[in-house]
Amino acid sequence: MAEFAQARVVIIGGGAVGASCLYHLAKAGWTDCLLLEKNELTAGSTWHAAGNVPTFSSSWSIMNMQRYSASLYRGLGDAVGYPMNYHVTGSVRLGHSKERLQEFKRVVGMGRYQGMDLTILSPDEITSRYPFLETHDLTGALYDPYDGDIDPAQLTQALATGARKLGAKVERFCPVTAARWTGAEWVLTTPKGEVRAEYVVNAGGYYAAQVGAMFGRRVPMMVMSHQYLLFDTIPELEAWTKEVGHKLPLLRDVDSSYYLRQEKMGFNLGPYENPCRAHWATPDDPMPDDFSFQLFPDDLDRLEWHINDAMARVPLLAKANLTKVINGPIPYTPDGNPLIGPMPGVPNAFEACVFTFGICQAGGAGKVLAEWMTEGATEWDMWSCDPRRFTGWEDQDYCVKKGLEVYGHEYGMHFPHHAWPEGRMKRLSAVHERTAALGAQFGPYNGYERALWYARPGDDVSEAAQRTWARKGPWFGAVAAECAAVRDACGILDLPGFSRFRLTGAGAAEWLLHQITGKLPSVGRLGLAYFADDKGRIVTEMSVARIGEDDILLITASTAQLHDRGWLERHLAPGLSLTDESADWSCQILTGPKARDVLAATGTDADLAKGWLTHQTAHIAGREVRLMRVSFAGELGWEIHTRLADTPAVWDAVMAAGKPLGLKPFGMFALNSLRVEKGYRTWKGDLSTDYTVLQGGLERFVDWAKPAFRGKQALAAEKQRGVTKRFATLVIEAEAHDPPYMATIWQGSQVVGELTSGYWGHRVGACIGLGMLKADLNQPGQAVEVEIFGQRYPATVKDDAPLWDPKNERIRA
Ligand SMILES: Cc1cc2nc3c(=O)[nH]c(=O)nc-3n(C[C@H](O)[C@H](O)[C@H](O)COP(=O)(O)OP(=O)(O)OC[C@H]3O[C@@H](n4cnc5c(N)ncnc54)[C@H](O)[C@@H]3O)c2cc1C
């Protein structure tokens, strides 16, 4: 293998995803790339995949990836000179309930915005597309004209062929068995000799954890078994196909949890059953070193319900003979999305692995991975697939529980107020018992259980009651009362898990000033800082507390821990020190007009006259606390930062002091309501690399007078060109539902923007949308419409100021 002994990039794994990474890197001009496959290409999950290529996703970024794949596959055979079987049959996704139809309508809106013409079918219209179907119990269906199926092996070979033609190389039967970092490059051990690489990519599929371990990386994943059943020719189906000249569209009965595809003149039935089966999940069932081209034994018992259901839905199926069962391994991350991007904590290493739907996502994944590597950033914000969204606490027990849950609810609906129950109670606040006793209903944030709302006696806390798209559910009255307490008296929110980094060293302030778009607060003060990439796009937002000239505390979202730390470390100047203090501290938000009285009543030695955006070290109940005079809820308030061991004592003191003053605990739902009323953005909701700092309406956090900062050139150019779309606050006359993420904004027949947040503002008594709107329409009083679950509602653009307390008088009180 001498000629391969060195490459700029080595991709480990030759499934559909690895081959697509190779192809896209080569297309981007990185042709000195080598793919190493331990067996033959496709030997992992790819060879036996059913090959369905949907575009449907309720996630904006995954839909982007799948849409790109479908369009790539349409032209790939011709582009690389490798003909493929790719049938674009369209698909019919059946709905059994009102809620399911609402989900479909939302996806139709997202699809339209991405240029795809998805449509809703009535039960009658369904049979015109799919004649063999029982429709009596259906509420409708979603028709996706772009859906289809591809031969996964041909797809992989086509991608590899295209890559080879551009100069990239593939070495088969060449397993990587070890890796070492020299300080400048990776040296990979293979039976054919050592290979040196500047960069490596783990595209190891269900072996990704084994591959990751070679790099010292624990990949958060587990492996499920998934089966599909092949049925023999059915004469009626054959006759119909010949008559109409095409195959049936792919059928997904998502409420019964299976897909049913015409396979030649028979069917392919693939259930996502529940209960389902994990493999290689316990020490007595280790993953074999090599499972190439192997399958698990058939296990039809657990599919019996689905087979019967499918036969009742499409009675034709009952006439067919089952000819073959394919039972193969699929890897799952704890949220079911793949890992695409930088390998956390490992230099010059990337991941493109743990794909549950790696055939339909391979095309998009290759594009995304190549952008990460060649440009350092991706065109679309890809946080939903970023490996750093898992921060390292996810143990095997968690991965297995979540994998089983995701698989068992593969087609489940993700309701905005519902928290999935598995893998919970992994990271508890120091005052968890106390908040639970007060009625907290919890939801996980980076694994930390935080109160979503506090149930009152008689409130329905069942999981079933949270499964609704409606604004009003059992939580609504409680959240209204929590917001009222914050508005009229005082509320306390236990907020474990903030990420916090201490930046020190001579020149720290100077360095940070170059990283952020705006000014640094002076010593004793704090402020918000925005980090832009070289294109001026929003990378992250952090709270910056200046403790000394060159002693700075950076506080950021819990889930941003690895992402933000990675960004800071990547750019850190020599001689500076960055310490991650996230695990040592906790935080309470104490906010409301009586917050000062509550703190005073604790007997604290803090100077409570210090103004907004100051911080100080003080004592409560004899424990040292750091008080920060800010409030994400938009009222007078302090964040009380405590060391973990001190948190219960401080909580008890504040609660006791606050009781006579009307202090009430509040949860994340109330905080969401309160923050949208203030126009405060959330990271990876409103703030993402899909938008520039100027589009985000954050120009007041840009200090143009600074000689240089990251992104300045791009932002200055954008300002000169004119910002085409910009952050807007809308009030929407929506009766029963708040807008979901990426709800579209219309003017007449034109889509003119999208919402990144939508929630009911309890203090202002209105449905509020935050989002992006074409700049020329972004004028106070402008009338537009917002599409929510397929229905358009009148909306009005508001002033570029918070709806609640626009002059910030309450917060400065
Ligand atoms: C029954 C079934 C049906 C499916 N149907 C669909 C579908 O319809 N649509 C869809 O999108 N997805 C489907 N999937 C999922 C799909 O198969 C996978 O998501 C996809 O194949 C993953 O591709 P990959 O390239 O990431 O991994 P793989 O195909 O598993 O490739 C990983 C490769 O890495 C190699 N490798 C591992 N370790 C090393 C090493 N140390 N050195 C060198 N090489 C190594 C392996 O040999 C393997 O070839 C299905 C899966 C199953 C089981």
The ligand as an ORCA input file, in Angstrom:
! r2SCAN-3c Opt
* xyz 0 1
  C     -32.766     -3.333      7.748
  C     -32.306     -1.923      7.534
  C     -32.977     -1.094      6.666
  C     -32.571      0.213      6.470
  N     -33.253      1.004      5.600
  C     -32.845      2.273      5.391
  C     -33.533      3.102      4.460
  O     -34.490      2.674      3.844
  N     -33.092      4.382      4.274
  C     -32.028      4.871      4.971
  O     -31.696      6.035      4.777
  N     -31.370      4.109      5.859
  C     -31.742      2.818      6.086
  N     -31.077      2.031      6.971
  C     -29.951      2.604      7.691
  C     -28.711      2.601      6.821
  O     -28.422      1.285      6.463
  C     -27.527      3.172      7.555
  O     -27.866      4.354      8.210
  C     -26.397      3.463      6.579
  O     -26.094      2.333      5.823
  C     -25.184      3.919      7.321
  O     -24.149      4.110      6.408
  P     -22.690      4.375      6.944
  O     -21.821      4.595      5.784
  O     -22.731      5.412      7.986
  O     -22.309      3.049      7.744
  P     -21.982      1.594      7.213
  O     -22.669      1.249      5.986
  O     -22.185      0.683      8.377
  O     -20.455      1.696      6.859
  C     -19.444      1.741      7.832
  C     -18.247      1.046      7.227
  O     -17.133      1.230      8.077
  C     -16.335      0.075      7.950
  N     -15.433      0.050      9.100
  C     -15.779     -0.052     10.395
  N     -14.686     -0.058     11.165
  C     -13.628      0.073     10.346
  C     -12.221      0.138     10.558
  N     -11.700      0.063     11.782
  N     -11.417      0.276      9.490
  C     -11.934      0.363      8.234
  N     -13.260      0.291      7.987
  C     -14.099      0.157      9.029
  C     -17.350     -1.035      7.943
  O     -16.834     -2.215      7.413
  C     -18.467     -0.429      7.107
  O     -18.385     -0.806      5.767
  C     -31.466      0.713      7.187
  C     -30.780     -0.117      8.062
  C     -31.201     -1.426      8.258
  C     -30.475     -2.291      9.227
*
